[in-house]
């Protein structure tokens, strides 16, 4: 049985406001989510960490393997009109947020598509809910708000107007980010950058 509900992904709507995106709550099976959360890496600091810098168990590893697999690239790429099959992938993980996180931004042009998979219990906090924005200057000018509830899957292309952000939150906020990128050279550069950043985060309190 697949960890990912590909029927749900194939039948999901490709929305266009404020830019193309696919939002699918509950895309990951409950059994796989439970196993991944049980084996989720211990992350005590805010920031984004490459999987290669983290320790985790088999349940989490199985979820990452499924996300990076060719079937997701094929199904999602077809839906979004972006060729993803055979493109390099990068996965980073967040375990906590700090009050300065969530500032409005777009993702790097070296990335093709961003997937965010949230791994939190039902979210009731006012902050930390990602908003897909119509402009780069106003968090309240949004088309979609995405609670980071367990199993919620969001995908969008990394284009110049794909503004997103969230109001501040301080505490545990589990997120897996998957990107398909345009080259192995870009992936190598990002791996080095994240590794250096993760090294210095060890000394921050």
C-alpha positions in Angstrom: 0.0 0.0 0.0 1.4 3.4 -1.0 2.3 5.9 1.7 0.9 8.7 -0.6 -2.7 8.7 -1.7 -2.1 9.3 -5.4 -5.8 9.1 -6.3 -6.4 12.1 -4.0 -3.5 14.0 -5.6 -4.7 13.2 -9.1 -8.2 14.4 -8.4 -7.1 17.5 -6.5 -7.8 20.9 -8.0 -5.0 23.0 -9.4 -6.0 26.4 -8.1 -4.7 29.6 -9.6 -5.4 32.3 -7.0 -3.0 33.9 -6.2 -0.8 31.6 -8.3 -0.9 28.0 -9.2 -1.0 25.6 -6.3 -2.2 22.2 -5.1 -3.5 21.8 -1.6 -4.4 18.4 -0.4 -5.3 17.7 3.3 -4.6 14.2 4.5 -2.5 13.1 1.5 -0.4 10.7 3.6 -1.9 7.6 5.1 -2.5 7.7 8.9 -0.2 4.7 9.5 2.7 6.3 7.6 2.1 9.6 9.4 2.1 8.0 12.8 5.3 6.1 12.0 7.0 9.2 10.6 6.1 11.3 13.6 7.3 8.6 15.9 10.7 8.7 14.2 10.8 12.4 13.5 14.3 13.8 14.0 14.9 15.7 17.3 15.3 19.4 16.3 15.7 21.7 19.2 16.4 24.9 17.3 14.5 26.9 14.7 15.8 26.7 11.1 15.8 24.5 8.1 18.0 21.3 8.3 19.0 19.0 5.4 18.0 15.4 6.1 21.7 14.4 5.8 22.4 16.4 8.9 19.7 14.8 11.0 19.1 11.4 12.8 15.8 9.7 12.4 14.2 6.3 12.3 12.8 4.1 9.6 9.2 5.5 9.7 10.5 9.0 8.8 12.9 7.6 6.3 10.1 5.7 4.5 8.1 8.9 4.1 11.1 10.8 2.7 11.7 8.0 0.2 8.1 8.2 -1.0 8.2 11.9 -1.4 11.4 11.8 -3.4 10.1 8.9 -5.5 9.4 9.0 -9.3 5.6 8.5 -8.9 5.1 11.8 -7.0 7.3 13.6 -9.5 5.3 12.2 -12.4 1.8 12.9 -10.9 2.5 16.3 -9.5 4.5 17.4 -12.6 1.7 16.5 -14.9 -0.8 18.3 -12.7 1.3 21.5 -12.5 2.6 21.4 -16.0 6.2 21.3 -14.9 8.7 18.6 -15.9 9.9 17.1 -12.7 10.8 13.5 -13.6 14.5 13.0 -13.3 15.2 16.4 -11.7 17.3 16.5 -8.6 15.5 16.7 -5.3 16.3 18.4 -2.0 14.6 17.8 1.4 14.9 20.0 4.4 13.1 19.7 7.8 11.9 22.2 10.4 11.0 21.2 13.9 10.6 24.6 15.5 9.7 28.1 14.6 10.9 31.4 16.1 9.1 34.7 16.2 11.2 36.1 13.2 10.2 33.2 10.9 7.5 33.5 8.3 8.6 36.8 6.7 7.2 37.3 3.2 9.4 35.8 0.5 9.5 33.8 -2.7 11.6 30.7 -3.1 14.9 30.7 -5.0 14.7 30.7 -8.8 17.0 27.6 -8.8 14.0 25.6 -7.5 11.3 24.4 -9.8 8.5 23.4 -7.3 8.2 23.6 -3.6 6.2 21.0 -1.6 5.4 21.6 2.1 4.2 18.6 4.1 3.0 19.5 7.6 3.4 17.1 10.5 1.6 18.8 13.4 -1.6 17.9 15.4 -4.7 20.0 14.6 -3.4 23.6 14.6 -5.2 26.1 16.8 -2.6 28.8 17.1 -3.2 32.2 15.4 0.3 32.3 14.1 2.2 29.8 11.9 -0.5 29.3 9.3 1.1 29.8 5.9 -0.6 32.4 3.6 -0.4 32.5 -0.2 -0.1 36.2 -0.9 -1.2 38.5 -3.7 1.6 41.0 -2.9 5.0 41.2 -1.3 4.0 43.7 1.3 0.9 42.6 3.2 0.4 39.4 5.1 -3.3 40.1 5.2 -3.6 40.3 1.4 -3.9 36.6 0.9 -5.9 34.1 -1.1 -5.3 31.0 0.9 -4.4 30.2 4.5 -2.9 26.8 5.2 -3.0 25.4 8.7 0.0 23.2 9.3 -2.1 20.2 10.2 -0.7 16.7 10.1 -0.7 15.3 6.6 -1.5 18.6 4.8 0.3 18.8 1.5 0.9 22.0 -0.4 2.8 22.4 -3.7 3.5 25.5 -5.8 5.9 26.5 -8.5 8.9 28.7 -7.6 8.1 31.7 -9.7 8.7 35.4 -9.1 5.2 36.2 -7.8 4.8 33.1 -5.5 4.8 35.3 -2.3 4.1 33.5 0.9 4.6 33.9 4.7 2.9 33.6 8.0 2.3 35.5 11.2 4.8 34.9 14.0 4.8 31.7 16.0 7.3 30.5 18.7 7.4 26.8 19.4 7.2 23.4 17.8 6.1 23.5 14.1 7.0 20.4 12.2 7.5 20.8 8.4 9.1 18.8 5.6 10.1 20.8 2.6 10.7 19.0 -0.7 12.1 20.8 -3.8 12.8 19.7 -7.3 15.7 21.8 -8.5 17.1 22.7 -11.9 20.5 21.2 -11.6 22.9 19.1 -9.5 25.2 22.1 -9.2 22.4 24.1 -7.6 21.7 21.2 -5.2 25.4 21.0 -4.2 25.6 24.7 -3.5 22.4 24.6 -1.4 23.7 21.5 0.5 26.9 23.3 1.4 25.0 26.5 2.4 22.6 24.5 4.6 25.4 22.5 6.1 27.3 25.6 7.1 24.2 27.2 8.5 23.3 24.0 10.5 26.8 23.9 11.9 26.6 27.5 13.3 23.1 26.9 14.6 24.6 24.4 17.1 26.2 27.3 18.9 23.1 29.4 19.2 20.9 29.4 22.2 
